Amino acid sequence: MDRNELEARLRAECPSLAAAAIAAIEPCVRFSTKRVDDDDIPVGATQFGGNPDLPVGVEWPSLSAELGGKPLSFIAQLDLAEIAAVAPSLPVPKTGHLSFFYDADGWLGNASADDTSTWRVLHLPQGANLRRIKDEVERENGLHPCLVEISPSWSIPSVWSIVPPDLELPDEEKDNYFALAAELSAPAGQLLGYANEIQGPIEEDAASMSGDIRRTGKQGLKSVREAQAKRWRLLFQLDSDDELDVMWGDAGMIYYAIRREDLAAAKFDETMLTFQCS
């Protein structure tokens, strides 16, 4: 649905929230997957799962030595020129690649600000001499290679983030908002926009895991937690997906979050990863 249709539906179906929701609409791209053989994916193409394309001299990211040093699972590779062609307004570089990795075998039990080796995001520059790297590690949770369809879209925030504290939201409007958000949700993955939350705001998770809240020395104050959470936003999310043959917990999702200032500076090594499931 285009933005005009989205705004019209918000006004018609969620009048109490329409103004706040429309003001908060953000662009994003959403991804659907199609299972293929790894050899059917052109080197450098946007893909989920399978094996990554890395430049000569760039090593496959691995766990820290303290966690065993095993290579991380390859999650996704985004050709930023392909992204820019369908969604030129997104605040990401227009060339090069973003590659996402995660310790899918270990889940999030080991993830913390003290050891971020359990996930990695690489920004590979335009013109890098990419070659397909084969994964020789047997994995419990390897993602099947998939080609990806890229669709520009729009994203609306969680209903709880825009309901005024003094508003008793009618159940019908709340149900309409949830239904509209579900209609907008990505079939498999999403770049930027708002996260499809399952348990709560991922921004608060990222601010807490990163140590941003703790470093203020005022972690007990709600206003401090909220202020630090506002510095963070979704970078990329990946849902449980049959085509990829991956299930994150109980039909869950993984989220890569990034500070807004780090996104503006293209500091993709400053991401945090969190996980939610039902």
N, C-alpha and C positions, 0 to 999 in steps of 0.2 A: 504494500500500500504506500502511496506517496504521502508527502507531509500534509498536503491540503486535506486529503481524506482522513488522515489520522487526527488532525485538529478538529475537523467536522464531527467525527465520531466521539471525541472527548467532550465536545460541547453538548452533543445530543445525549450521550449515555452516562456521562459523569459530570454534570454541570457544577457541582460543588467543588470539584477538583480541577476543572478544565483550565482555568487561568494559570494555576501553579504548574500543572503538568505541561501545558504548552510552552511556558517559559523555560522549562527544564529539558525539553526534547533535545536529544543529541544524535548526530549521525553515527552510523556504524556500518560494518559489513558483516554478513552472516554467510555461513558455509554449510553446504550439504555435501555428503561423501558418496563416492561410488567405488566399490571394491574392485581392484585390478591387480595384476601381477606387477611386482616391483620394476621389471624390465619395460613395462608399458608406460612408465612415467618418464617424460623427458627430463634430462638433467636441468636443474634450475627451476622447474615448474613448481607452482603451489601444490603441496601435497600434505596429507596427514598420514602418519604411520610409515611403516616400511623402513627405508634406509635414507639417511640425509645426504645432501650434496654439500661438501665442505671444500674450502680452498686448500691448495697445497700448503702445508705448513701449519694448518689448523687442526688440532687434535680433537677427537671425539670427547666431549666433556665426561668426566668421571666423578664418582664419589671421592671424598677425601680419603687419605690413607687410613685415618682412624676408623672410617666406616667400611673399609675393605677395598677401596680403589676401583670397584667395578664400573664399567661404562654405564652411563645413564640411558634410560629408554628414550628413543627419538619419538617426539610427540607430533611436531608439525613444522613445516617450512613454508613461509609466505613470500612470494615474489612481490616486492613492494611496487614494482612498476605495474603489475597486474592489478594490485589494489588501487593505485592512483588512477588507473584508466577507468575504473567504475565508481570510485569515490574520491575525487580529487581534493575534497575539503578536509579529509581526515588528517589530524595533526601527527602524521608519521612521515619518515623520509619517503621520497618519491622513487627512489632507486635502491638497489641492493636487496638483501633478504633478511628476514627475521627467522631464526631457527629456535625451536623450543624443545627442551629436554627435561626429564623428570625421572626420579627413582621410582618407577611404577611398581617395581617388585617390593619396595620397602614401605610404600605409602608415606604418610606424613609423620609417622612416629618419630623419625629422626630429624625432621625439619625444624630449624630454629635460626634466630639471627646469629647465633654463635657458629653455626656450620651450615652455610647456604649451598653446600656442594650437592644437596639432594635435588636441586633443579638448576637450570641455566637458560638464559636467553642470549643468543649471539646475534649481533647485527653485522652482517657480512656486506662489505661495500660493493658498489657497482663495479663490474669488470673483474671481480675475483675469479681466479681460475678454478672453477668448481669441478669436482669429480665425485661420483657416487661412492660412498663408503659402505662396505658390507659389514653388517653386525654379526660377529662370530660368537656372541655370548647367548647361551640358551636362557630364555626368559620365561617367567611364569605369566607375565602380563605384557607380552609383546603386542604392538598394535599392527593390524593388518594394513598393508599399503593401500591407500585410496587416493584417487584423483578427486579434486574438489571443485564444486561450482561456487562462484563468488557472486553474492547478491548485495547491492547497496540497500540500506534500510534505515529505519529510525528507531530510536530506543527511548523508553519512558522510565522514570525512576520508580523505585518501590513506593507503593501507596503510602506506607507508613512514614516515609521521609517528607511527604508533602501535605499530609493531613494536619491542619492547624490544631493545636492542643485543645482548643475550646469548641471544636466541631464534632458533633455526633454524626458520623457519616452514615447515611442510609445503607442498609444491607444491599439493596439493589444496585446502588452506585458502586459499592465495594466489589460486588460480584462482577459487575460490568467491567470494572478496571482490571480485575484479575484476568478476566476472559480476554480482554484486549491485549494485555501484556503477554498472555500465553500465545495469542495469535501472532504476535510479533517475534516470539522467541525463535532462536536458531535451531535448525534441525540437528546440527552437530556442534558447530563452533561459532564464535563471534569475536571480532576485533573491535575494541573500544565500545562506546556506548555504556549502558548500565548492565551490571551483572544480573543474571537470572538467579537471584538468591534462593536458597533452600532453607537455611537456618537463620540467616541474619546478614547484616551488612558486611561485605567482604572488606570494605575500607577499614572498619574497626579491627578486623582480624589482622590486616596488613600492618596497621599502625602499632598494634600490640606486639606482633611477632618481630617487627623490625627494631623494636626498642625505642621508637620515637616517643611513645607515651611515657615509658619509664625514665627516659633521659630528662624529661621536664621536672622530675621530682615531685610532681603533683598528680600522679596517676589516679588518685582517689577522687579527683574532681571530674564530674560529668562534662563540664564545659571544656576542660583540657582534652579529654578523650575525644569529644566531638570535633574540636578544632584540629587535632592531629589527624583524625580520620578524614577530614575534608581535604587534606593534602594528597590523598591517595585516590586512585581511580582504577577501573578495570583496564587492563591491556588486552588480555586474551583469555577466553574460556573454552573449555572442551567438555562436552557432555558425554555421558555413557552412550555408546553408539554400536549398534549391531554390525554395521559395515566395517567398522574398525575392530570389532570383536573385543571391545573393552567395556568393563563395568567398574565405575569408581565407587567402591563400597556398595551401598544399597541404592542403586540408580542415582548415583551422585554426579558431581561435577568438580573439575579442578579449575582454579582461577589464578592467573598471573596478574598481579597488581603492581602499579608503578606510581611513584609520586608525580604530581603534575609538573613540578619543576624538572624532574629527571626526564620525563617524556619530552618536554620542550627542548631539552639539551641532548636528546637522543642517547641518554645514558641507560641503555637497556640492561646493563649488568647490575642495575640497582633495583631489580624487581624482587617481589616477594611472592611466594606461592602458598595458596590455601586451598582447602578441600572441604566440601560440604556434601552431605547426603541426607536422605529422608529417614 
